[in-house]
Amino acid sequence: MSAKTPARRKKRRGIQFYLRQLFTKGNYFDFPMLFIVIFLVCFGLIMIYSSSSYVANLNMGDPAFYLKRQAMWAVIGMIGLFVISYINYHFYIKFTKLFYIVAFLLQAIVLLLPNSSHGSKRWIQIGPMQFQPSEISKLFLILFLAYMITKHVKAVRTLKGIIVIWIYTLPIFALIAVANMSTSIIIMGITFLMLFVASPKYKPFIILGVAGVALGVIVLLGASYRGARITAWLDPENSDNGWQIMQSLYAVGSGGFFGKGLGQSMQKMGFIPESHNDMIFSIICEELGLFGAICIIAMFIMLLWRIMIIANNAPDLYGALICVGVMAQVGIQILINIAVVTNTIPNTGIPLPFISYGGTSLTFLLAEMGIVLSISRQIKMSRR
């Protein structure tokens, strides 16, 4: 009897230890960040209904078709956010290599499949379900890079160490760049910023920046349709491919300061293709005006600020780098989307985080927010 007791206690302690490692309560939770995320998701649902109701009623016979689908993913994503926020973020270290392999395989599978939507290879269709693997790859790559940089933190102080980390990113970047240049830019931006934060050196990043610009020019010139987008960007009025951006600019300009009013957009009535997707910010500008656009941008800035605060107070470098990666992804997507809508850069397909229509994008963005909130739970509160 006495001989079995220690073994039983050891087994019981092992299970308890594992559960403590998997789940964490913590003594802090970033409620301001959570409220901002909930606001952006709810606002996104309102704008998706407003911008898609006409087309949805015309094509689907239900003005709330896209709203219902997005609301379903929003509920799933929010449930996932709360569950993930209770999981100790160190738990993902065990699956770091698996994440990288899965991200690589998903992007390879996409290229092997026939064109799935709008003549491009960006989605995987499984029965009635369709998802975009690049959204999964961004999350998995952030977790992988955070672990690799933390593991080789001394090495990233040198150009050689930085290049080694970049080499890990290049295969996934190359696979995505074949059919999705805009997402590949986000991937490189995430890698650049995570390495930049972890390294005290500046010169290596100047070299990498020049090399990245050169690589980008080569990739842009490597496909004829990308050249056509540049032509449309420079002279949208006289370009065959300038229709969407011209209609977007009409929407932005016609909104004035306070807008035409929610639901009163004219450009959403078939003039702007995919007005509830990548071009939804133009509808925001038309219906809510410059004032509404500034308010939404301010909410995004507040979200990035909250993530930065969590990164600065994270209990370790691994947690801080995850926050930096998430902040980089969200920030770059916001900049690219708004820049495209206002014709500041050539047209490319990047959704506006939390607001544009897209179940995969919303679900995995909320999963990332859950991981950031789980990091916030482990922030040590000072007691006076």
C-alpha positions as CSV (number, residue, x, y, z in Angstrom):
1,M,0.0,0.0,0.0
2,S,2.7,2.4,0.9
3,A,4.7,1.4,-2.1
4,K,1.9,2.4,-4.5
5,T,1.1,5.7,-2.9
6,P,4.2,7.7,-4.1
7,A,3.6,6.4,-7.7
8,R,0.0,7.5,-7.6
9,R,1.0,10.9,-6.1
10,K,3.6,11.3,-8.8
11,K,1.1,10.5,-11.6
12,R,-1.5,12.9,-10.0
13,R,1.2,15.7,-9.8
14,G,2.1,15.1,-13.4
15,I,-1.5,15.6,-14.6
16,Q,-1.9,18.7,-12.5
17,F,1.4,20.1,-13.7
18,Y,0.4,19.5,-17.4
19,L,-2.9,21.3,-16.8
20,R,-1.2,24.2,-15.2
21,Q,1.1,24.4,-18.2
22,L,-1.8,24.3,-20.6
23,F,-4.2,26.6,-18.9
24,T,-3.5,29.8,-17.0
25,K,-5.7,32.2,-15.2
26,G,-3.2,35.0,-14.5
27,N,-3.9,38.1,-12.5
28,Y,-4.3,40.6,-15.5
29,F,-6.5,40.7,-18.6
30,D,-6.4,43.5,-21.2
31,F,-10.1,44.4,-21.3
32,P,-9.5,47.5,-23.3
33,M,-8.0,45.4,-26.1
34,L,-10.9,43.0,-25.9
35,F,-13.5,45.8,-26.2
36,I,-11.8,47.3,-29.2
37,V,-11.7,43.9,-31.0
38,I,-15.5,43.3,-30.2
39,F,-16.3,46.8,-31.5
40,L,-14.4,46.3,-34.7
41,V,-16.0,42.9,-35.3
42,C,-19.5,44.3,-34.7
43,F,-18.8,47.4,-36.8
44,G,-17.6,45.0,-39.6
45,L,-20.8,43.1,-39.5
46,I,-22.8,46.3,-39.8
47,M,-20.7,47.5,-42.8
48,I,-20.8,44.1,-44.5
49,Y,-24.6,44.2,-44.4
50,S,-24.7,47.8,-45.6
51,S,-22.2,47.2,-48.4
52,S,-23.5,43.8,-49.6
53,S,-27.3,43.9,-49.1
54,Y,-28.0,45.1,-52.7
55,V,-25.8,42.6,-54.4
56,A,-26.8,39.8,-52.1
57,N,-30.5,40.4,-52.7
58,L,-29.8,40.6,-56.4
59,N,-27.7,37.4,-56.7
60,M,-28.7,35.3,-53.7
61,G,-32.3,36.5,-53.0
62,D,-31.4,37.4,-49.5
63,P,-30.0,40.8,-48.5
64,A,-28.5,39.4,-45.3
65,F,-26.8,36.5,-47.1
66,Y,-23.2,37.7,-46.5
67,L,-24.1,39.1,-43.1
68,K,-25.3,35.7,-41.9
69,R,-22.2,33.9,-43.1
70,Q,-19.8,36.4,-41.6
71,A,-21.8,36.4,-38.3
72,M,-21.4,32.7,-38.1
73,W,-17.6,32.9,-38.4
74,A,-17.6,35.9,-36.0
75,V,-19.3,33.7,-33.3
76,I,-16.9,30.8,-33.9
77,G,-14.0,33.2,-33.9
78,M,-15.0,34.9,-30.6
79,I,-15.5,31.5,-28.9
80,G,-12.1,30.6,-30.1
81,L,-10.6,33.9,-28.8
82,F,-11.9,33.3,-25.3
83,V,-10.8,29.6,-25.2
84,I,-7.3,30.5,-26.6
85,S,-6.9,33.4,-24.2
86,Y,-6.9,30.8,-21.3
87,I,-4.3,28.6,-23.0
88,N,-0.7,29.2,-21.8
89,Y,1.1,30.5,-24.9
90,H,4.2,28.5,-24.1
91,F,2.1,25.4,-25.0
92,Y,2.6,26.2,-28.7
93,I,6.4,25.7,-28.5
94,K,5.8,21.9,-28.6
95,F,4.2,22.2,-32.0
96,T,6.5,24.9,-33.6
97,K,8.0,22.6,-36.2
98,L,4.7,21.1,-37.0
99,F,3.2,24.6,-37.6
100,Y,6.0,25.3,-40.1
101,I,5.5,22.1,-42.0
102,V,1.7,22.5,-42.1
103,A,2.1,26.1,-43.4
104,F,4.5,24.9,-46.1
105,L,2.3,22.0,-47.2
106,L,-0.8,24.1,-47.3
107,Q,0.8,26.6,-49.6
108,A,2.2,23.8,-51.8
109,I,-1.3,22.2,-52.0
110,V,-2.8,25.5,-53.2
111,L,-0.5,25.7,-56.2
112,L,-1.4,22.1,-57.2
113,L,-5.1,22.8,-57.2
114,P,-6.9,24.4,-60.1
115,N,-7.9,28.1,-59.9
116,S,-10.5,28.3,-57.2
117,S,-11.9,31.9,-57.4
118,H,-11.5,34.9,-59.6
119,G,-8.9,33.0,-61.7
120,S,-6.4,32.8,-58.8
121,K,-5.0,30.0,-56.7
122,R,-5.6,31.3,-53.1
123,W,-8.3,29.0,-51.7
124,I,-8.8,25.4,-50.9
125,Q,-12.3,24.0,-51.4
126,I,-13.4,21.1,-49.1
127,G,-17.0,20.3,-50.0
128,P,-19.1,23.4,-49.3
129,M,-16.3,25.0,-47.2
130,Q,-13.7,27.2,-48.7
131,F,-10.7,28.6,-46.8
132,Q,-7.6,30.7,-47.6
133,P,-4.4,28.8,-46.4
134,S,-2.3,32.0,-46.3
135,E,-4.3,33.3,-43.3
136,I,-3.3,30.1,-41.4
137,S,0.3,30.3,-42.7
138,K,0.6,33.9,-41.2
139,L,-0.3,32.7,-37.7
140,F,1.8,29.6,-37.9
141,L,4.8,31.6,-39.2
142,I,4.5,34.1,-36.4
143,L,4.6,31.3,-33.8
144,F,7.5,29.6,-35.6
145,L,9.6,32.8,-35.9
146,A,9.0,33.8,-32.3
147,Y,10.4,30.5,-31.2
148,M,13.3,30.5,-33.6
149,I,14.4,34.0,-32.8
150,T,14.1,33.4,-29.0
151,K,16.1,30.2,-29.4
152,H,18.9,31.9,-31.4
153,V,18.6,35.4,-29.9
154,K,22.4,35.8,-29.7
155,A,22.8,34.8,-33.4
156,V,20.3,37.5,-34.7
157,R,22.8,40.1,-33.5
158,T,24.9,39.3,-36.6
159,L,24.0,39.5,-40.3
160,K,24.7,35.7,-40.7
161,G,22.2,34.9,-37.9
162,I,19.5,37.2,-39.4
163,I,20.0,35.7,-42.9
164,V,19.5,32.2,-41.4
165,I,16.1,33.2,-40.0
166,W,15.2,34.7,-43.3
167,I,16.1,31.4,-45.1
168,Y,13.4,29.7,-43.0
169,T,10.8,32.2,-44.3
170,L,11.8,32.1,-47.9
171,P,10.2,28.8,-48.9
172,I,6.8,29.9,-47.6
173,F,7.3,33.3,-49.1
174,A,8.1,31.9,-52.5
175,L,5.1,29.6,-52.5
176,I,2.7,32.4,-51.6
177,A,4.3,34.9,-54.0
178,V,3.5,32.7,-57.0
179,A,-0.2,33.5,-56.8
180,N,-0.5,36.1,-54.0
181,M,2.1,38.9,-54.0
182,S,0.3,41.0,-51.5
183,T,0.3,38.3,-48.8
184,S,3.9,37.5,-49.5
185,I,4.7,41.2,-48.8
186,I,3.0,40.8,-45.4
187,I,5.0,37.7,-44.7
188,M,8.2,39.5,-45.4
189,G,7.1,42.5,-43.3
190,I,6.3,40.3,-40.3
191,T,9.7,38.6,-40.5
192,F,11.5,41.9,-40.9
193,L,9.8,43.6,-37.9
194,M,10.2,40.6,-35.6
195,L,13.9,40.4,-36.4
196,F,14.3,44.1,-36.2
197,V,12.9,44.2,-32.7
198,A,15.0,41.3,-31.5
199,S,18.3,42.6,-33.0
200,P,20.2,45.6,-31.7
201,K,21.9,46.1,-35.1
202,Y,20.7,48.4,-37.8
203,K,23.0,47.9,-40.8
204,P,21.9,44.3,-41.6
205,F,18.3,45.6,-42.0
206,I,19.4,48.3,-44.4
207,I,21.0,45.6,-46.6
208,L,18.0,43.4,-46.3
209,G,15.7,46.3,-47.1
210,V,17.5,47.1,-50.3
211,A,17.5,43.4,-51.3
212,G,13.8,43.2,-50.5
213,V,13.0,46.1,-52.7
214,A,15.1,44.6,-55.6
215,L,13.3,41.3,-55.1
216,G,9.9,43.0,-55.1
217,V,10.7,44.8,-58.4
218,I,11.7,41.5,-60.0
219,V,8.5,39.8,-58.9
220,L,6.4,42.7,-60.1
221,L,7.9,42.6,-63.5
222,G,7.7,38.8,-63.7
223,A,3.9,38.8,-64.4
224,S,2.0,40.8,-67.0
225,Y,-1.1,41.3,-64.9
226,R,1.0,43.0,-62.2
227,G,2.3,45.4,-64.8
228,A,-1.3,46.1,-65.8
229,R,-2.1,47.0,-62.2
230,I,0.8,49.5,-62.1
231,T,-0.5,51.1,-65.3
232,A,-4.0,51.3,-63.8
233,W,-2.5,52.9,-60.6
234,L,-0.6,55.5,-62.6
235,D,-3.5,56.4,-64.9
236,P,-6.7,54.8,-63.7
237,E,-9.0,57.0,-65.9
238,N,-7.4,55.8,-69.2
239,S,-6.7,52.3,-68.2
240,D,-8.8,49.2,-69.0
241,N,-8.1,48.0,-65.4
242,G,-8.9,51.2,-63.6
243,W,-12.6,50.8,-63.2
244,Q,-12.6,49.5,-59.6
245,I,-10.2,52.1,-58.3
246,M,-12.0,55.0,-60.1
247,Q,-15.3,53.9,-58.5
248,S,-13.5,53.6,-55.1
249,L,-12.2,57.1,-55.4
250,Y,-15.7,58.4,-56.4
251,A,-17.0,56.7,-53.2
252,V,-14.3,58.2,-51.0
253,G,-14.7,61.7,-52.5
254,S,-18.5,61.8,-52.5
255,G,-18.8,61.0,-48.8
256,G,-17.6,64.4,-47.7
257,F,-16.9,65.0,-44.0
258,F,-19.9,63.3,-42.4
259,G,-21.0,61.0,-45.3
260,K,-24.3,60.2,-47.0
261,G,-25.5,58.2,-44.1
262,L,-25.4,54.5,-43.2
263,G,-26.9,52.4,-46.0
264,Q,-27.0,55.3,-48.4
265,S,-24.0,54.4,-50.6
266,M,-24.5,54.5,-54.4
267,Q,-21.2,52.9,-55.4
268,K,-22.1,49.6,-53.6
269,M,-25.0,49.0,-56.1
270,G,-22.8,47.1,-58.5
271,F,-20.3,49.9,-59.3
272,I,-17.5,48.7,-57.0
273,P,-16.8,45.0,-57.5
274,E,-16.5,43.1,-54.2
275,S,-17.5,46.2,-52.2
276,H,-18.0,44.1,-49.0
277,N,-14.5,42.6,-49.4
278,D,-11.3,44.5,-50.0
279,M,-13.0,47.8,-51.0
280,I,-15.2,48.1,-47.9
281,F,-13.2,51.1,-46.6
282,S,-14.4,53.1,-49.6
283,I,-18.0,52.4,-48.6
284,I,-17.2,53.4,-45.1
285,C,-15.9,56.7,-46.4
286,E,-19.0,57.2,-48.6
287,E,-21.5,56.5,-45.9
288,L,-19.8,57.8,-42.8
289,G,-17.5,60.3,-44.4
290,L,-14.0,61.4,-43.4
291,F,-15.2,61.6,-39.8
292,G,-16.2,57.9,-39.8
293,A,-13.0,56.9,-41.6
294,I,-10.8,58.8,-39.0
295,C,-12.7,57.1,-36.1
296,I,-12.1,53.6,-37.5
297,I,-8.4,54.4,-38.1
298,A,-8.2,55.7,-34.5
299,M,-9.7,52.4,-33.3
300,F,-7.1,50.5,-35.2
301,I,-4.3,52.7,-33.8
302,M,-5.7,52.0,-30.2
303,L,-5.7,48.3,-30.9
304,L,-2.1,48.3,-32.1
305,W,-1.2,50.4,-29.1
306,R,-2.7,47.9,-26.7
307,I,-0.8,45.1,-28.4
308,M,2.4,47.1,-28.1
309,I,1.8,47.6,-24.3
310,I,1.3,43.8,-23.9
311,A,4.5,43.2,-25.9
312,N,6.5,45.7,-23.7
313,N,5.2,44.0,-20.5
314,A,5.3,40.3,-21.7
315,P,7.0,37.9,-19.3
316,D,9.6,36.8,-21.8
317,L,11.0,37.4,-25.3
318,Y,8.9,34.7,-26.9
319,G,5.6,36.3,-25.8
320,A,6.8,39.8,-26.8
321,L,7.8,38.6,-30.3
322,I,4.4,36.9,-30.8
323,C,2.8,40.3,-30.0
324,V,5.2,42.0,-32.4
325,G,4.3,39.6,-35.2
326,V,0.6,40.0,-34.7
327,M,1.0,43.8,-34.5
328,A,3.0,43.7,-37.7
329,Q,0.5,41.7,-39.6
330,V,-2.5,43.8,-38.6
331,G,-0.7,47.1,-39.1
332,I,0.6,46.2,-42.6
333,Q,-2.8,44.9,-43.7
334,I,-4.5,48.1,-42.5
335,L,-1.9,50.3,-44.4
336,I,-2.1,48.3,-47.6
337,N,-5.9,48.1,-47.7
338,I,-6.4,51.8,-47.1
339,A,-3.6,52.7,-49.5
340,V,-5.2,50.6,-52.2
341,V,-8.6,52.1,-51.7
342,T,-7.2,55.7,-51.9
343,N,-5.0,54.7,-54.9
344,T,-1.8,55.4,-53.0
345,I,-0.4,52.1,-54.1
346,P,-1.3,49.7,-57.0
347,N,-4.4,47.6,-56.5
348,T,-3.9,44.4,-54.6
349,G,-6.2,42.1,-52.7
350,I,-5.8,42.6,-48.9
351,P,-8.8,42.6,-46.6
352,L,-9.3,45.3,-43.9
353,P,-8.8,43.4,-40.6
354,F,-12.0,42.5,-38.7
355,I,-14.2,44.5,-41.2
356,S,-13.8,43.0,-44.7
357,Y,-15.9,39.9,-45.5
358,G,-14.0,36.7,-45.2
359,G,-14.4,33.8,-42.7
360,T,-10.8,32.5,-42.7
361,S,-9.3,36.0,-42.2
362,L,-11.7,36.9,-39.4
363,T,-11.4,33.5,-37.6
364,F,-7.6,33.5,-37.5
365,L,-7.3,37.1,-36.7
366,L,-9.5,36.5,-33.6
367,A,-7.3,33.5,-32.8
368,E,-4.3,35.8,-32.9
369,M,-6.0,38.2,-30.6
370,G,-6.7,35.3,-28.2
371,I,-3.0,34.4,-28.1
372,V,-2.1,38.1,-27.4
373,L,-4.7,38.1,-24.6
374,S,-3.2,34.9,-23.2
375,I,0.1,36.6,-23.0
376,S,-1.5,39.6,-21.2
377,R,-2.8,37.1,-18.6
378,Q,0.8,36.3,-17.5
379,I,1.8,39.9,-17.1
380,K,3.0,40.3,-13.5
381,M,1.2,43.1,-11.7
382,S,3.3,45.1,-9.3
383,R,2.0,45.4,-5.8
384,R,2.6,48.5,-3.7
